[in-house]
Amino acid sequence: MRFPPRISRIGAAGALAAALLAGGPVLTTASAAPAHPVAATQQVSVAAVGDICLSKLPPEAHETLDLIEQGGPYPYPQDGTVFQNREGVLPDQPEGYYHEYTVETPGSDDRGARRIVTGDKEQEDYYTADHYASFDLVDHSC
């Protein structure tokens, strides 16, 4: 199986736009009575993308990142497949931009909830411990 190179297809301007779109919280206001009341200043996350230092990742995530750099072999057939971003948490990119890899979970009988999702840019690695509900962009400089 051939995996796409991890290089930027969007350039510097696109990278800036993607970073801005990764966004932060937005303020919500109620114009009509919602089913569940929301305070006017309550923050709702548009995209739950934070960041995490490489050194703070669990050891199993380091093993997965090493396998990605080596090009495999991977322990699960799903590893390296296209990540669809159906949840819309990661910045919007064309189909095939993201790929997912299993991060072993000690004591789990299956693949568990932890994953590394890579983008096409060099060192564009996202870690999720909660099966795509939130992601942290891995900071490889710390």
N, C-alpha and C positions, 0 to 999 in steps of 0.2 A: 504494500500500500504506500503510495507517495503522499507526503504531506506538504502543504504549501510552505514556501520560505517565509521566515518571519521578518519581512521587510515592509516598510511603509508603502502603501499604495495611494495614500491620500495626501502626502506632502505636508509641509509645515503649516500652511494655512488650514488644511483639513484637520491636522492634529490639534491646532488651537481651537477650532470650532468643536471638535469632538470633546476636548477638555471642558469647554464651556457648557456643552450639552450634557455632560456627565452630571452637571448641576448640583444643586444643593436644595435645601428646603425652600418651599414657597409658602407664602401666607395665604390662608384661605379665609374667605368671608362668606357668610350665608346670605343669599339673595332671596331664598325661599326657605321655608322650614324644612330642614333635612329630617330624614327618618331618625337619625341619631344626632342630637344637637352637637355642634362644633363651635368652640369658642372662636371669636374673631381673630385671636392671635395665635391659635394653635398651629404648629408647623406640621406640614405633611410632606414627606420626602417624595420628590419626583423620581429620583433614581438613588437607590440605596448603595452607592459606590463610595466606599471610604478608601483608606490606604493602610498598609501594614508593612513594617520593615521585614525584609527577608529573614533577618535573624530572629524574628518573633514567630515565624511559621513553625508548625509542628515538624518533627524530624521526617515524618512520612511525606510531607509536602516537598521537602528538600529532595527526597528520593525520587518523587515524581518529576520535579524540575530537572533533575539529572538525567532521567530517562528521556525526557523531551529533548534535551540538548543532544543526547546520543542518537536520537531517532528510534528509540525502542530497543528491544522488544518490550511490549506492554503486557501487563498481566490480564487485562480484560479486553474482549473484542470491541467494546464500545470506545475504548481509548483511541483518541485521534480522530474521532468522527466529528462532523460539523455540529457545532452548538447553534441551535436555532434562535436563542435569545427571545423565546416566546413570552417570557415574563416582562421583557422590555426594561430590565434593570441596567444592562450594559448600554453604552452609547450605541445608537443605531448605526449599523454598518451593512454593506451588501451581504447577501447570502454567501456563505462559505468563508467569511472573514474570521470567525471564531471557531476554535476546536476545543473539545473537552477531554480531560484526563482524570482518572480516578486517583484520589488520595486515600490510601488504605486507612481504615479506622480500626484500631486494635479492639478485639473482642466482638467485632461485627460479623454476622453470618453471611452478609452480602456486601455489596460495594460500599454501603454506608452513604452518608450525605455529603462527604467532603470531596471537592473537585478543584482542579486548576483548569481555568479556561484561558486559552491564549488567543491573542489577536495577531494580526500579521506583522505588526511593528516589532522591532527588536526589543526584548524584555517587556513586552506588553502581556503581563501575566496577571490574572485575577484569581483570587482564592475565595472559595465559599465553603463555609462549614455547615450551612443550613440548606443544602440542596437548592441553590439558586434564588433563595429569598433575598439575600444580600451578597454583595461582593466587596472585596478589598483589592485595590490595585497594589501589586507587590512592588515595594521600593527596593530595588537592587543595590542601592548605595548605602544602606544601613543594616 
